[in-house]
Amino acid sequence: MGKRQHQKDKMYITCAEYTHLYGGKKPEIPKSNFRRLPFDHCSLSLQPFEYPMCTPEGHVFDLLSIVPWVKKFGTNPATGEKLEAKSLIKLNFFKNSEGKYHCPVLYTVFTDNSHIVTNKKTGNVFSHEAVEQLNIKTKTYRDLLSDEPFARKDLITLQDPTNLDKFNVSNFFHVQNNLKVTDPDEEKAKLHPAYHLKTTNLETRETLAELYKDYKGDELLASTMKPAEKKNTDKLNAAHYSTGKVSASFTSTAMTPETIQEADAIADDTVRYQYVKKKGYVRLHTNKGDLNLELHCDMVPKACENFIKLCKKEYYDGTVFHRSIRNFMIQGGDPTGTGTGGESFWGKPFKDEFKPNLSHKGRGVLSMANSGPNTNKSQFFITFRSCTYLDRKHTVFGRVVGGFETVTALENVESDPKTDRPKSEIKLLNATVFVDPYEEADAQIAADREKTLQEEAEEKAKANPVLPKSKDSLAPKTYRPGVGKYINTVTTKRTASAEDSGPSTSGASASAAASASKKLKGKTGFGDFSSW
């Protein structure tokens, strides 16, 4: 124990303690101009990335932004150091059902305060906690998704909440030096005087029209003066609400005044899908047998139309089923055969269509494969058993109605347990469309539109009747041949003889008649004051 065991338990503090530990004036920490960049934004465009790439140092860029920069400058936009395109690493971010980035192992949602790392070999993005617990502490350096081996040095930190220097926009090299990569088409467009004109009113358009007429401006200037095209509406696609141009032009000086209310046009697909009342039927010919499919075109028209159009386009011909899991499902529809390719008939993903009476119940349910909400393209899968937990995650658009022995044959094909790829190739040879309700709907719409046009024409004819004139009524009456054939000589002679052979009157009666006429004339007008 000793005498000095309590020598630090003093009732006072020393000058050194007050200065350095408990009081005194603290040194001022210089505050830098810190502007935080979110983890899901490109360090070059400062916008949310779509195709994320990263450098070996962990700077994240978008592919569409970093490639033109590297071609022009050959440097890292964040640090200014030399950078080559081949050193860029493709990142594989994963999203949950809500569309937010998360760790595919722990399912924790990434935020600006998450510790995020990636594997240089595979590009898969994980939380640091998952890698630390499952790779570093166990010393089993294998990718948590693909099981591919890697080294400790292959781990790249994308975001460390304790060190946010590389997320400070103010310190970026391209921001400090004001460097940009502009599109050549945009640079050419800036030379035109109409580039900076976003909206123009009627007076401005008239002025530009005069200038264009006098000086013969270019096509771009002429395009800015064209009014917006009006959608043609009829009885089928006319909405119960207006376009809103009357109220908008009343409150805005940048719009041309409108005084007539016009019904807005409903989307063509919405009109077409109202006429689809039947099921669709397709047969898939595989190397294991045929599958007869019934498509719910009357309930999920978008997904069914995509499938039918791709079948008619021969898009699926020669493709393989790249994923098969026994007691679960078999997936295909990717022309690349990798599970990451495929496009919809319209060239872009379309939205999910969930119906409460369509569920993944039973064997042989046909559903759309996707990579998240509203990302349907061309891939589809057929279930081997009930998978109700997939409801409201994947769009059910059909079912197998014939060829269940083929489904059994597909399920019995062995697959690689690591990649779920069938060991023997399962190929979709071609597809045959038996019933296409969309062609019938288009034909019915065309017939209805023609019928409405005929009805409108009949109504106009009834409102404005035009009586046909006969040829006899149009031609004047002739009395004799030759010159003056249209003059009736009998009536002209009769009027002349009546004037000459009138009865003689006495002088008294003549004077009386003259006086009467004078009186009548006096009543009707002013005199010349000769009687005064």
C-alpha positions as CSV (number, residue, x, y, z in Angstrom):
1,M,0.0,0.0,0.0
2,G,2.5,2.7,1.2
3,K,2.2,6.2,2.3
4,R,1.8,7.8,-1.2
5,Q,-1.3,5.8,-2.3
6,H,-3.6,8.9,-2.0
7,Q,-1.2,11.6,-2.9
8,K,-3.1,12.4,-6.2
9,D,-6.4,12.8,-4.4
10,K,-6.0,16.5,-3.9
11,M,-8.8,19.0,-3.3
12,Y,-7.3,21.4,-5.8
13,I,-5.9,21.3,-9.4
14,T,-2.4,22.5,-10.4
15,C,-1.7,25.2,-13.0
16,A,-0.5,22.6,-15.5
17,E,-3.7,20.6,-15.1
18,Y,-5.8,23.7,-15.5
19,T,-3.9,24.7,-18.6
20,H,-3.7,21.4,-20.4
21,L,-6.5,19.2,-19.1
22,Y,-9.4,20.9,-17.3
23,G,-9.5,24.5,-18.4
24,G,-7.7,27.3,-20.0
25,K,-7.9,28.6,-23.6
26,K,-8.2,25.8,-26.1
27,P,-6.3,26.1,-29.4
28,E,-8.7,27.0,-32.3
29,I,-9.1,24.2,-34.8
30,P,-9.2,25.7,-38.3
31,K,-12.5,24.9,-40.0
32,S,-12.1,24.0,-43.6
33,N,-14.8,24.4,-46.2
34,F,-16.2,20.9,-46.0
35,R,-18.8,19.8,-48.4
36,R,-19.9,16.2,-48.0
37,L,-20.5,14.0,-51.0
38,P,-23.0,11.1,-50.4
39,F,-21.5,7.6,-50.9
40,D,-23.9,6.8,-53.8
41,H,-22.7,9.8,-55.9
42,C,-20.1,10.0,-58.6
43,S,-17.0,12.0,-57.5
44,L,-16.9,13.6,-61.0
45,S,-20.4,14.4,-62.0
46,L,-21.5,14.8,-58.3
47,Q,-24.8,13.0,-59.3
48,P,-26.1,9.6,-58.2
49,F,-24.2,6.9,-60.2
50,E,-25.8,4.3,-62.4
51,Y,-22.8,2.3,-63.4
52,P,-20.4,2.6,-60.5
53,M,-16.7,2.1,-60.9
54,C,-13.9,2.7,-58.4
55,T,-10.2,3.3,-58.4
56,P,-7.7,1.2,-56.3
57,E,-7.7,4.1,-53.8
58,G,-11.5,3.8,-53.3
59,H,-12.8,6.8,-55.2
60,V,-16.2,6.0,-56.8
61,F,-17.1,7.3,-60.3
62,D,-19.8,6.7,-62.8
63,L,-18.7,4.8,-65.9
64,L,-20.3,7.4,-68.3
65,S,-18.5,10.2,-66.6
66,I,-15.0,8.8,-65.9
67,V,-14.3,7.3,-69.3
68,P,-14.4,10.6,-71.3
69,W,-12.4,12.2,-68.5
70,V,-9.6,9.6,-68.6
71,K,-9.5,9.8,-72.4
72,K,-9.0,13.6,-72.3
73,F,-6.9,14.2,-69.2
74,G,-5.7,10.7,-68.0
75,T,-5.8,11.7,-64.4
76,N,-7.9,11.0,-61.3
77,P,-10.5,13.8,-61.0
78,A,-10.4,13.7,-57.2
79,T,-6.7,13.7,-56.6
80,G,-5.1,14.8,-59.9
81,E,-2.8,11.7,-60.0
82,K,-2.3,9.6,-63.1
83,L,-5.1,7.2,-63.8
84,E,-5.6,4.5,-66.5
85,A,-8.9,3.1,-67.6
86,K,-7.8,-0.5,-67.2
87,S,-7.2,0.1,-63.5
88,L,-10.9,0.9,-62.9
89,I,-12.9,-1.7,-61.0
90,K,-16.6,-2.4,-61.7
91,L,-18.7,-2.3,-58.5
92,N,-21.6,-4.5,-57.8
93,F,-24.0,-2.7,-55.4
94,F,-27.1,-4.6,-54.2
95,K,-30.5,-3.1,-53.5
96,N,-33.3,-4.3,-51.2
97,S,-37.0,-4.4,-52.0
98,E,-37.2,-0.6,-51.2
99,G,-34.6,0.2,-53.7
100,K,-31.9,1.2,-51.2
101,Y,-28.3,0.0,-51.3
102,H,-27.6,-2.7,-48.6
103,C,-25.1,-5.4,-47.6
104,P,-26.0,-8.7,-49.3
105,V,-24.8,-10.6,-46.3
106,L,-26.1,-8.7,-43.3
107,Y,-28.8,-6.9,-45.1
108,T,-27.9,-3.6,-43.4
109,V,-28.9,-0.5,-45.4
110,F,-25.9,1.6,-46.3
111,T,-25.9,5.2,-45.1
112,D,-23.3,8.1,-45.1
113,N,-22.1,6.7,-41.8
114,S,-21.6,3.1,-42.9
115,H,-18.2,1.5,-43.3
116,I,-18.3,0.1,-46.8
117,V,-15.7,-2.1,-48.5
118,T,-15.4,-3.9,-51.8
119,N,-13.5,-6.9,-53.1
120,K,-11.1,-6.0,-55.9
121,K,-11.4,-9.4,-57.6
122,T,-15.2,-9.6,-57.8
123,G,-16.3,-6.0,-57.3
124,N,-19.0,-7.1,-54.8
125,V,-19.7,-4.4,-52.2
126,F,-20.1,-5.5,-48.5
127,S,-20.3,-3.8,-45.1
128,H,-17.0,-3.9,-43.3
129,E,-18.6,-5.7,-40.3
130,A,-19.5,-8.7,-42.5
131,V,-16.0,-8.9,-44.1
132,E,-14.3,-8.5,-40.7
133,Q,-16.4,-11.2,-39.0
134,L,-16.5,-13.8,-41.8
135,N,-13.2,-13.2,-43.6
136,I,-10.6,-11.4,-41.6
137,K,-11.2,-13.0,-38.2
138,T,-11.7,-16.5,-39.6
139,K,-8.8,-15.9,-42.1
140,T,-10.9,-17.5,-44.9
141,Y,-10.3,-15.0,-47.7
142,R,-13.1,-16.1,-50.0
143,D,-15.8,-13.8,-51.5
144,L,-19.0,-14.0,-49.5
145,L,-21.1,-14.4,-52.6
146,S,-19.1,-16.0,-55.4
147,D,-16.7,-17.9,-53.1
148,E,-13.8,-16.7,-55.2
149,P,-10.4,-16.6,-53.3
150,F,-8.8,-13.2,-52.7
151,A,-6.0,-11.7,-50.6
152,R,-6.2,-9.2,-47.7
153,K,-4.7,-6.5,-49.9
154,D,-7.6,-6.9,-52.4
155,L,-10.0,-5.2,-49.9
156,I,-10.7,-1.6,-50.9
157,T,-12.4,0.8,-48.5
158,L,-15.1,2.8,-50.3
159,Q,-16.2,4.7,-47.2
160,D,-14.8,5.0,-43.7
161,P,-16.9,7.2,-41.4
162,T,-13.8,8.1,-39.4
163,N,-11.9,9.4,-42.5
164,L,-14.1,11.4,-44.9
165,D,-11.3,13.3,-46.6
166,K,-12.0,11.7,-50.0
167,F,-15.7,12.8,-49.8
168,N,-14.9,16.5,-49.4
169,V,-16.0,18.1,-52.6
170,S,-14.0,21.2,-51.9
171,N,-10.7,19.3,-52.1
172,F,-11.5,17.6,-55.4
173,F,-8.9,18.3,-58.1
174,H,-11.5,19.0,-60.9
175,V,-13.5,21.3,-58.6
176,Q,-10.5,23.4,-57.5
177,N,-9.2,23.8,-61.1
178,N,-12.7,24.1,-62.7
179,L,-12.1,21.3,-65.2
180,K,-14.9,19.8,-67.1
181,V,-15.5,17.4,-70.0
182,T,-18.2,18.8,-72.3
183,D,-20.0,16.9,-75.0
184,P,-19.0,18.0,-78.5
185,D,-22.7,18.1,-79.5
186,E,-23.4,20.4,-76.6
187,E,-20.5,22.7,-77.5
188,K,-21.8,23.0,-81.0
189,A,-25.3,23.7,-79.7
190,K,-24.0,26.5,-77.5
191,L,-23.0,28.4,-80.6
192,H,-26.6,28.7,-81.6
193,P,-28.6,31.7,-80.3
194,A,-31.6,29.6,-79.3
195,Y,-29.5,27.3,-76.9
196,H,-30.3,29.4,-73.8
197,L,-34.0,29.9,-74.6
198,K,-36.0,27.4,-72.5
199,T,-39.5,28.9,-73.0
200,T,-40.8,31.6,-75.2
201,N,-44.0,33.5,-75.3
202,L,-46.1,34.5,-78.4
203,E,-44.4,37.8,-78.9
204,T,-40.9,36.3,-78.7
205,R,-41.8,33.6,-81.2
206,E,-43.2,36.2,-83.6
207,T,-40.0,38.2,-83.4
208,L,-37.9,35.1,-83.9
209,A,-40.1,34.2,-86.8
210,E,-39.5,37.5,-88.5
211,L,-35.7,37.2,-87.9
212,Y,-35.7,33.7,-89.3
213,K,-37.7,34.9,-92.3
214,D,-35.4,37.8,-93.0
215,Y,-32.0,36.3,-92.2
216,K,-32.8,32.6,-92.9
217,G,-31.6,31.2,-89.6
218,D,-30.6,27.6,-89.1
219,E,-32.8,24.6,-88.4
220,L,-32.2,24.7,-84.7
221,L,-33.6,28.2,-84.5
222,A,-36.6,27.2,-86.6
223,S,-37.3,24.2,-84.3
224,T,-37.5,26.5,-81.2
225,M,-40.3,28.4,-82.9
226,K,-42.5,25.4,-83.6
227,P,-45.5,25.2,-81.2
228,A,-46.0,22.0,-79.2
229,E,-47.8,19.3,-81.2
230,K,-51.3,18.7,-80.1
231,K,-52.4,15.2,-79.5
232,N,-55.3,14.0,-81.5
233,T,-58.2,12.9,-79.3
234,D,-61.3,11.0,-80.2
235,K,-64.1,9.2,-78.4
236,L,-61.7,6.3,-77.4
237,N,-58.7,8.1,-75.9
238,A,-60.3,11.4,-74.7
239,A,-59.8,11.8,-70.9
240,H,-62.4,13.2,-68.5
241,Y,-59.9,16.0,-67.7
242,S,-58.5,18.8,-69.8
243,T,-54.9,19.5,-70.9
244,G,-54.8,22.5,-68.5
245,K,-53.5,24.8,-71.1
246,V,-56.3,27.4,-70.6
247,S,-55.5,27.9,-66.9
248,A,-51.8,27.7,-67.5
249,S,-51.9,30.3,-70.2
250,F,-54.1,32.5,-68.0
251,T,-51.6,32.6,-65.1
252,S,-48.3,32.4,-67.1
253,T,-47.0,35.1,-69.5
254,A,-44.6,32.6,-71.1
255,M,-47.4,30.6,-72.7
256,T,-49.6,31.4,-75.7
257,P,-53.1,32.3,-74.6
258,E,-55.6,29.5,-75.0
259,T,-59.4,30.0,-74.7
260,I,-60.7,26.6,-75.7
261,Q,-60.7,23.7,-73.3
262,E,-59.5,20.5,-74.9
263,A,-59.6,17.0,-73.4
264,D,-56.3,15.4,-72.6
265,A,-55.3,12.2,-74.5
266,I,-55.0,9.0,-72.6
267,A,-51.9,6.8,-73.2
268,D,-52.2,4.5,-76.2
269,D,-51.3,1.4,-74.1
270,T,-54.0,2.2,-71.5
271,V,-56.6,2.3,-74.3
272,R,-55.3,-0.9,-75.9
273,Y,-55.3,-2.8,-72.7
274,Q,-58.9,-2.0,-72.0
275,Y,-59.8,-4.1,-75.1
276,V,-57.7,-7.1,-74.0
277,K,-60.3,-9.6,-72.5
278,K,-58.8,-12.9,-73.5
279,K,-55.9,-15.2,-72.4
280,G,-52.8,-15.7,-74.5
281,Y,-51.4,-19.1,-75.4
282,V,-47.7,-19.9,-76.3
283,R,-45.8,-23.1,-76.7
284,L,-42.1,-23.3,-75.8
285,H,-40.1,-25.9,-77.7
286,T,-37.1,-27.1,-75.6
287,N,-34.6,-29.9,-76.1
288,K,-36.3,-31.7,-73.2
289,G,-39.9,-31.4,-74.6
290,D,-42.6,-28.8,-75.1
291,L,-44.3,-26.5,-72.6
292,N,-47.8,-25.1,-73.2
293,L,-48.2,-21.8,-71.4
294,E,-51.4,-19.8,-70.6
295,L,-50.7,-16.0,-70.3
296,H,-52.9,-13.8,-68.1
297,C,-53.2,-11.0,-70.7
298,D,-56.4,-9.7,-69.2
299,M,-54.9,-9.1,-65.8
300,V,-51.2,-8.3,-66.4
301,P,-51.2,-6.9,-70.0
302,K,-47.7,-5.3,-70.0
303,A,-45.7,-8.3,-69.0
304,C,-47.7,-10.6,-71.3
305,E,-47.4,-8.3,-74.3
306,N,-43.6,-8.2,-73.7
307,F,-43.4,-12.0,-73.6
308,I,-45.6,-12.5,-76.7
309,K,-43.7,-9.7,-78.7
310,L,-40.3,-11.2,-77.8
311,C,-41.6,-14.7,-78.9
312,K,-42.8,-13.4,-82.2
313,K,-39.5,-11.5,-82.6
314,E,-37.6,-14.8,-82.2
315,Y,-35.7,-13.2,-79.3
316,Y,-35.8,-16.4,-77.2
317,D,-34.8,-18.7,-80.0
318,G,-31.6,-20.6,-79.2
319,T,-31.3,-19.3,-75.6
320,V,-30.4,-21.5,-72.6
321,F,-31.9,-21.8,-69.2
322,H,-28.9,-20.5,-67.2
323,R,-30.2,-21.2,-63.7
324,S,-32.0,-24.3,-62.3
325,I,-32.6,-25.1,-58.6
326,R,-34.4,-28.3,-57.7
327,N,-37.6,-27.9,-55.7
328,F,-37.5,-24.2,-56.5
329,M,-37.5,-22.9,-60.1
330,I,-35.7,-22.8,-63.5
331,Q,-34.8,-19.4,-65.1
332,G,-34.1,-18.4,-68.7
333,G,-34.7,-15.7,-71.3
334,D,-31.2,-14.2,-71.3
335,P,-29.6,-14.2,-74.8
336,T,-26.2,-13.9,-73.3
337,G,-26.7,-16.9,-71.1
338,T,-25.1,-15.2,-68.1
339,G,-28.1,-14.1,-66.1
340,T,-27.2,-10.4,-66.4
341,G,-28.4,-9.6,-69.9
342,G,-31.6,-9.3,-71.8
343,E,-33.8,-6.4,-72.8
344,S,-37.5,-5.9,-72.9
345,F,-39.4,-5.5,-76.2
346,W,-39.4,-1.7,-75.7
347,G,-35.7,-1.5,-74.9
348,K,-36.1,-0.3,-71.3
349,P,-37.4,-1.9,-68.1
350,F,-41.1,-1.8,-67.3
351,K,-43.0,-1.6,-64.1
352,D,-44.2,-4.5,-62.0
353,E,-47.9,-5.6,-62.2
354,F,-49.1,-7.2,-58.9
355,K,-52.5,-8.7,-58.6
356,P,-54.0,-10.2,-55.4
357,N,-55.4,-13.2,-57.2
358,L,-52.1,-14.1,-59.0
359,S,-49.7,-15.9,-56.6
360,H,-46.8,-18.2,-56.8
361,K,-48.9,-21.1,-55.7
362,G,-48.4,-24.6,-57.2
363,R,-46.1,-26.1,-59.7
364,G,-45.6,-24.5,-63.1
365,V,-46.2,-20.8,-62.3
366,L,-44.6,-18.4,-65.0
367,S,-43.2,-15.2,-63.5
368,M,-40.8,-12.4,-64.4
369,A,-37.3,-12.4,-63.1
370,N,-35.9,-9.0,-62.1
371,S,-33.1,-7.3,-60.2
372,G,-35.3,-5.1,-58.0
373,P,-38.6,-3.2,-58.2
374,N,-39.7,-2.2,-61.7
375,T,-36.7,-3.7,-63.5
376,N,-38.5,-6.3,-65.6
377,K,-36.8,-7.1,-69.0
378,S,-36.8,-10.4,-70.8
379,Q,-35.9,-13.0,-68.2
380,F,-38.5,-15.3,-66.7
381,F,-38.7,-18.4,-64.5
382,I,-41.0,-21.4,-64.0
383,T,-41.5,-22.6,-60.4
384,F,-41.2,-26.3,-59.4
385,R,-43.3,-25.8,-56.2
386,S,-45.2,-23.1,-54.4
387,C,-43.1,-19.9,-53.6
388,T,-45.6,-17.5,-52.0
389,Y,-42.8,-15.5,-50.5
390,L,-42.1,-14.2,-54.0
391,D,-45.5,-12.5,-54.2
392,R,-45.4,-8.7,-54.7
393,K,-41.7,-9.1,-55.6
394,H,-42.0,-10.8,-59.0
395,T,-44.9,-10.4,-61.6
396,V,-46.9,-13.6,-62.2
397,F,-48.1,-13.5,-65.8
398,G,-48.9,-17.1,-66.7
399,R,-48.8,-20.8,-65.9
400,V,-48.0,-24.1,-67.5
401,V,-51.2,-25.9,-68.7
402,G,-49.5,-28.7,-70.7
403,G,-46.2,-30.5,-70.6
404,F,-45.7,-31.2,-66.9
405,E,-43.6,-34.2,-67.8
406,T,-41.2,-31.7,-69.5
407,V,-41.1,-29.7,-66.3
408,T,-40.1,-32.8,-64.4
409,A,-37.4,-33.5,-67.0
410,L,-36.1,-30.0,-66.5
411,E,-36.0,-30.4,-62.8
412,N,-34.1,-33.7,-62.9
413,V,-31.2,-32.1,-64.7
414,E,-28.3,-31.8,-62.3
415,S,-26.9,-28.3,-61.6
416,D,-23.6,-26.9,-60.2
417,P,-24.2,-26.3,-56.5
418,K,-22.0,-23.1,-56.6
419,T,-23.4,-21.4,-59.7
420,D,-26.8,-23.2,-60.0
421,R,-26.0,-23.6,-63.7
422,P,-27.3,-26.9,-65.3
423,K,-24.4,-29.3,-66.0
424,S,-26.1,-30.4,-69.3
425,E,-27.4,-27.6,-71.5
426,I,-31.1,-26.9,-71.5
427,K,-31.9,-25.0,-74.6
428,L,-35.1,-23.1,-75.7
429,L,-35.2,-24.0,-79.4
430,N,-38.1,-21.7,-80.4
431,A,-41.5,-20.4,-79.4
432,T,-44.9,-20.6,-81.1
433,V,-47.7,-18.1,-80.4
434,F,-51.2,-19.6,-80.8
435,V,-53.4,-16.8,-79.4
436,D,-52.3,-13.1,-79.5
437,P,-55.1,-11.0,-77.9
438,Y,-53.3,-7.8,-78.7
439,E,-53.7,-8.1,-82.4
440,E,-57.4,-8.6,-81.9
441,A,-57.5,-5.6,-79.6
442,D,-55.8,-3.4,-82.2
443,A,-58.2,-4.6,-84.9
444,Q,-61.2,-3.8,-82.7
445,I,-59.8,-0.4,-81.9
446,A,-59.4,0.4,-85.6
447,A,-62.9,-0.8,-86.3
448,D,-64.4,1.3,-83.5
449,R,-62.5,4.4,-84.6
450,E,-63.7,4.0,-88.2
451,K,-67.3,3.5,-86.8
452,T,-67.1,6.7,-84.7
453,L,-65.8,8.7,-87.8
454,Q,-68.8,7.5,-89.8
455,E,-71.2,8.4,-87.0
456,E,-69.7,11.9,-86.8
457,A,-69.9,12.3,-90.6
458,E,-73.6,11.3,-90.4
459,E,-74.4,13.7,-87.6
460,K,-72.8,16.6,-89.6
461,A,-74.8,15.6,-92.6
462,K,-78.0,15.7,-90.6
463,A,-77.2,19.1,-89.0
464,N,-76.4,20.7,-92.4
465,P,-78.6,19.2,-95.1
466,V,-77.8,20.2,-98.6
467,L,-80.7,19.9,-101.1
468,P,-79.6,18.9,-104.6
469,K,-80.7,21.3,-107.4
470,S,-82.1,19.9,-110.7
471,K,-80.5,20.9,-114.0
472,D,-83.8,22.4,-115.2
473,S,-84.0,24.8,-112.3
474,L,-80.4,25.9,-112.7
475,A,-80.7,26.6,-116.5
476,P,-82.7,29.8,-117.6
477,K,-85.8,29.5,-119.8
478,T,-85.3,30.2,-123.5
479,Y,-88.1,31.8,-125.5
480,R,-86.6,31.8,-129.0
481,P,-83.4,31.0,-130.9
482,G,-80.7,33.5,-131.6
483,V,-79.8,36.7,-129.9
484,G,-82.2,37.7,-127.1
485,K,-83.5,34.1,-126.7
486,Y,-84.0,34.7,-122.9
487,I,-86.3,37.8,-123.4
488,N,-90.1,37.3,-123.3
489,T,-91.3,39.6,-126.1
490,V,-95.0,39.0,-125.4
491,T,-94.8,40.6,-121.9
492,T,-92.8,43.6,-123.1
493,K,-95.2,44.4,-125.9
494,R,-98.2,44.0,-123.6
495,T,-96.8,46.5,-121.0
496,A,-96.0,49.1,-123.8
497,S,-99.4,48.9,-125.4
498,A,-101.1,49.3,-122.0
499,E,-99.3,52.5,-121.4
500,D,-100.2,54.0,-124.8
501,S,-103.9,52.9,-124.9
502,G,-104.8,54.2,-121.4
503,P,-108.2,56.0,-121.0
504,S,-108.3,59.8,-121.5
505,T,-109.1,62.0,-118.6
506,S,-110.7,65.4,-118.4
507,G,-108.8,68.5,-117.5
508,A,-110.6,68.8,-114.1
509,S,-109.8,65.3,-113.2
510,A,-106.3,65.8,-114.3
511,S,-105.8,68.9,-112.2
512,A,-107.4,67.1,-109.2
513,A,-105.0,64.2,-109.7
514,A,-102.1,66.6,-109.9
515,S,-103.2,68.4,-106.7
516,A,-103.7,65.1,-104.9
517,S,-100.2,64.1,-105.9
518,K,-98.9,67.4,-104.7
519,K,-100.6,67.0,-101.4
520,L,-99.1,63.5,-101.0
521,K,-95.7,64.9,-101.9
522,G,-96.1,67.6,-99.3
523,K,-96.9,65.1,-96.6
524,T,-93.9,63.0,-97.2
525,G,-91.1,65.7,-97.5
526,F,-90.1,69.3,-97.0
527,G,-91.2,71.9,-99.6
528,D,-89.2,74.5,-101.3
529,F,-91.1,77.3,-99.4
530,S,-92.4,78.7,-102.8
531,S,-95.9,79.1,-101.3
532,W,-94.7,81.5,-98.7
